[in-house]
Amino acid sequence: MDWFPYILSLQVTALATVFLLIIGLGLAIFLARVRFPGELVISTVLNLPLVLPPSVVGFYLLLALGRGSPIREWFGIDILFTWQAAAIASAIVALPLIVEAARAAILDVNPELEAAARTLGDSEIKVLWRVTLPLARSGILAGFILAVARALGEFGATLMVAGNIPERTQTLPLAIYDAVQNQEYGKANLMVLVMTFWAFLLLLWARSLEQRRQKRFTQKIIKTKNATVSRHSQTTSQLSPRSEI
């Protein structure tokens, strides 16, 4: 049994995960907190990988990483047709998932809690680290898990920038394609089951986090409603004796 595609897929996904966590979360915080001209355009560009064919995304990456690009000509970095290129492709395709989910979660944080932390003397970094991110962690983590699952299953963009080179850049999705082309259906079935199992576990985890978030949100609404009714009842009871007088 050839374990290389399994190991390489985990290796590519691990590097893509680092990229998603640092760049994706950073972009989400920036877009949620900073208002600037062209914000809508930038947000739209970041979401293009969701609707563009992966081959188109891969073509843009070829232009960005290939001959004549600043990365290659100015810095001398040539990573095309390497596993690192596959990791970059996987991360770019999955990036919108974590950016949008984390951005929405951050915007859902009660600004009064952040304002209260500022009145206590906390800097913006401390407010972000101690208040905003902990309160938004479920939404951020759910988006992060979805992005990792998407990166794990990336095929088209990876094929464009890393190729399908056995024992070098052949990830699990590419190995499945080769196995089907070679009519090695037993091998393909096993790899498909492994991919499905991994994807199912990641999606199940993301959905459970989303359900917990919705449950906490519902409980918060109920508590707010009960507190409002209680205050209204107290006000009514205080005004009743005066009305009798």
C-alpha positions as CSV (number, residue, x, y, z in Angstrom):
1,M,0.0,0.0,0.0
2,D,1.3,3.4,-1.0
3,W,1.1,5.7,2.0
4,F,2.7,8.7,0.3
5,P,-0.5,10.5,-0.8
6,Y,-2.0,10.1,2.7
7,I,1.1,11.6,4.4
8,L,1.5,14.3,1.8
9,S,-2.1,15.4,2.1
10,L,-1.7,15.8,5.9
11,Q,1.5,17.7,5.3
12,V,-0.1,20.0,2.7
13,T,-3.1,20.5,4.9
14,A,-0.9,21.3,8.0
15,L,0.9,24.1,6.1
16,A,-2.3,25.4,4.7
17,T,-3.8,25.4,8.2
18,V,-1.0,27.7,9.4
19,F,-1.6,30.0,6.5
20,L,-5.4,30.0,7.1
21,L,-5.0,30.7,10.8
22,I,-2.6,33.6,10.5
23,I,-3.7,35.3,7.3
24,G,-7.3,34.3,7.4
25,L,-7.9,35.4,11.0
26,G,-5.8,38.5,10.5
27,L,-8.0,39.5,7.4
28,A,-11.2,38.8,9.4
29,I,-10.1,41.0,12.2
30,F,-9.1,43.8,9.9
31,L,-12.3,43.7,7.8
32,A,-14.4,43.6,11.0
33,R,-12.7,46.5,12.7
34,V,-11.4,48.8,10.0
35,R,-13.6,50.9,7.6
36,F,-11.9,52.2,4.5
37,P,-12.8,53.1,0.9
38,G,-12.9,50.0,-1.3
39,E,-13.8,47.7,1.6
40,L,-16.5,46.1,-0.5
41,V,-14.2,45.5,-3.4
42,I,-11.6,43.8,-1.2
43,S,-14.2,41.6,0.5
44,T,-15.5,40.6,-3.0
45,V,-12.0,39.7,-4.3
46,L,-11.4,37.6,-1.2
47,N,-14.6,35.7,-1.8
48,L,-13.9,35.0,-5.5
49,P,-12.3,31.5,-4.9
50,L,-15.8,30.4,-3.7
51,V,-17.4,30.9,-7.1
52,L,-14.5,30.7,-9.5
53,P,-13.5,27.3,-10.9
54,P,-10.5,25.9,-9.1
55,S,-8.6,25.8,-12.4
56,V,-9.1,29.6,-12.8
57,V,-7.7,30.1,-9.2
58,G,-4.8,27.9,-10.1
59,F,-4.1,29.9,-13.3
60,Y,-3.9,33.1,-11.2
61,L,-1.6,31.4,-8.9
62,L,0.6,30.3,-11.8
63,L,0.8,34.0,-12.8
64,A,1.6,35.0,-9.2
65,L,4.3,32.3,-8.6
66,G,5.6,31.6,-12.1
67,R,8.1,33.1,-14.5
68,G,8.0,36.9,-14.6
69,S,6.2,37.3,-11.3
70,P,7.8,39.5,-8.6
71,I,8.0,36.5,-6.2
72,R,10.3,34.6,-8.6
73,E,12.1,37.5,-10.3
74,W,12.8,39.7,-7.3
75,F,13.1,37.2,-4.5
76,G,14.3,34.2,-6.5
77,I,11.6,31.9,-4.9
78,D,10.6,29.1,-7.2
79,I,8.0,26.8,-5.6
80,L,5.9,25.7,-8.6
81,F,5.4,22.0,-8.8
82,T,6.3,21.4,-5.2
83,W,4.2,20.4,-2.2
84,Q,4.5,23.9,-0.8
85,A,2.7,25.2,-3.9
86,A,0.0,22.7,-3.3
87,A,-0.4,24.0,0.3
88,I,-0.6,27.6,-1.0
89,A,-3.3,26.6,-3.5
90,S,-5.3,24.7,-0.9
91,A,-5.1,27.7,1.5
92,I,-6.2,30.3,-1.1
93,V,-9.2,28.2,-2.2
94,A,-10.3,27.7,1.5
95,L,-9.4,31.2,2.7
96,P,-12.9,32.8,2.2
97,L,-14.5,30.2,4.5
98,I,-12.5,31.3,7.6
99,V,-12.5,35.0,6.7
100,E,-16.2,35.3,6.4
101,A,-17.0,33.1,9.4
102,A,-14.5,34.8,11.7
103,R,-15.6,38.2,10.5
104,A,-19.2,37.5,11.2
105,A,-18.4,36.1,14.7
106,I,-16.3,39.1,15.6
107,L,-19.1,41.5,14.5
108,D,-21.6,39.6,16.6
109,V,-19.6,40.4,19.8
110,N,-21.5,42.8,22.0
111,P,-19.6,46.2,21.6
112,E,-20.7,47.2,25.1
113,L,-18.4,44.5,26.6
114,E,-15.5,45.7,24.5
115,A,-16.2,49.3,25.6
116,A,-16.3,48.2,29.3
117,A,-12.9,46.6,28.9
118,R,-11.6,49.9,27.4
119,T,-12.9,51.9,30.3
120,L,-10.8,49.6,32.6
121,G,-7.7,50.7,30.8
122,D,-7.2,47.8,28.4
123,S,-5.5,48.6,25.1
124,E,-7.1,47.5,21.8
125,I,-4.8,44.5,21.6
126,K,-5.9,43.4,25.1
127,V,-9.5,44.0,24.3
128,L,-9.2,41.8,21.2
129,W,-7.3,39.1,23.0
130,R,-9.2,39.0,26.3
131,V,-12.7,39.9,25.1
132,T,-13.4,39.8,21.4
133,L,-11.7,36.6,20.4
134,P,-12.9,34.5,23.4
135,L,-16.5,35.6,22.8
136,A,-16.2,34.9,19.0
137,R,-14.2,31.6,19.4
138,S,-17.1,29.2,18.4
139,G,-17.7,31.0,15.1
140,I,-14.0,31.4,14.4
141,L,-13.3,27.7,15.1
142,A,-16.3,26.6,13.0
143,G,-15.1,28.6,10.0
144,F,-11.5,27.4,10.6
145,I,-12.6,23.7,10.6
146,L,-14.6,24.2,7.4
147,A,-11.6,25.9,5.7
148,V,-9.3,23.0,6.8
149,A,-11.8,20.5,5.4
150,R,-11.9,22.4,2.1
151,A,-8.1,22.6,2.0
152,L,-7.8,18.9,2.6
153,G,-10.0,18.1,-0.5
154,E,-8.6,20.6,-2.9
155,F,-7.9,19.3,-6.4
156,G,-8.1,21.7,-9.3
157,A,-5.9,24.6,-8.2
158,T,-3.4,22.1,-6.7
159,L,-3.2,20.3,-10.1
160,M,-2.4,23.6,-11.8
161,V,0.4,24.8,-9.6
162,A,1.9,21.6,-8.2
163,G,1.0,19.0,-10.9
164,N,0.3,15.4,-10.3
165,I,3.8,14.0,-9.7
166,P,3.8,10.6,-7.9
167,E,6.0,10.5,-4.8
168,R,6.4,14.3,-5.0
169,T,3.2,16.3,-5.3
170,Q,0.5,13.7,-5.6
171,T,-2.0,14.4,-2.8
172,L,-4.9,12.1,-1.9
173,P,-7.5,13.7,-4.3
174,L,-5.0,13.5,-7.1
175,A,-4.2,9.9,-6.3
176,I,-7.9,9.0,-6.4
177,Y,-8.1,10.5,-9.9
178,D,-5.1,8.5,-11.0
179,A,-6.5,5.3,-9.5
180,V,-9.8,5.7,-11.3
181,Q,-8.0,6.5,-14.6
182,N,-5.9,3.3,-14.1
183,Q,-9.1,1.3,-13.2
184,E,-7.6,0.5,-9.7
185,Y,-11.0,0.7,-8.1
186,G,-10.1,-1.1,-4.9
187,K,-7.4,1.4,-4.2
188,A,-9.7,4.3,-5.2
189,N,-12.5,3.0,-2.9
190,L,-10.1,2.9,0.1
191,M,-8.9,6.5,-0.5
192,V,-12.4,7.7,-1.1
193,L,-13.5,6.2,2.2
194,V,-10.6,7.8,4.1
195,M,-11.3,11.2,2.6
196,T,-15.1,10.9,3.3
197,F,-14.3,9.9,6.9
198,W,-12.0,12.8,7.5
199,A,-14.4,15.3,5.9
200,F,-17.4,13.9,7.9
201,L,-15.6,14.2,11.2
202,L,-14.5,17.8,10.4
203,L,-18.0,18.8,9.3
204,L,-19.6,17.1,12.3
205,W,-17.3,19.1,14.6
206,A,-18.1,22.4,12.8
207,R,-21.8,21.7,13.0
208,S,-21.7,20.9,16.7
209,L,-19.9,24.1,17.4
210,E,-22.5,26.1,15.4
211,Q,-25.3,24.4,17.3
212,R,-23.7,25.4,20.6
213,R,-23.3,28.9,19.4
214,Q,-26.9,29.1,18.4
215,K,-28.0,27.6,21.7
216,R,-26.0,30.2,23.7
217,F,-27.5,32.9,21.5
218,T,-31.0,31.7,22.1
219,Q,-30.4,31.5,25.9
220,K,-29.0,35.0,25.8
221,I,-32.1,36.3,24.1
222,I,-34.3,34.5,26.6
223,K,-32.4,36.0,29.5
224,T,-32.6,39.5,28.0
225,K,-36.3,39.1,27.5
226,N,-36.9,37.8,31.1
227,A,-34.8,40.7,32.5
228,T,-36.8,43.2,30.4
229,V,-40.1,41.7,31.7
230,S,-38.9,41.7,35.2
231,R,-37.9,45.4,35.0
232,H,-41.2,46.2,33.5
233,S,-43.0,44.4,36.3
234,Q,-41.0,46.2,38.9
235,T,-41.7,49.6,37.3
236,T,-45.4,48.8,37.1
237,S,-45.6,47.8,40.8
238,Q,-43.8,51.0,41.8
239,L,-46.2,53.2,39.8
240,S,-49.4,51.4,40.9
241,P,-49.6,53.0,44.4
242,R,-49.1,56.5,43.0
243,S,-51.9,56.0,40.5
244,E,-54.2,55.0,43.3
245,I,-53.3,58.1,45.2
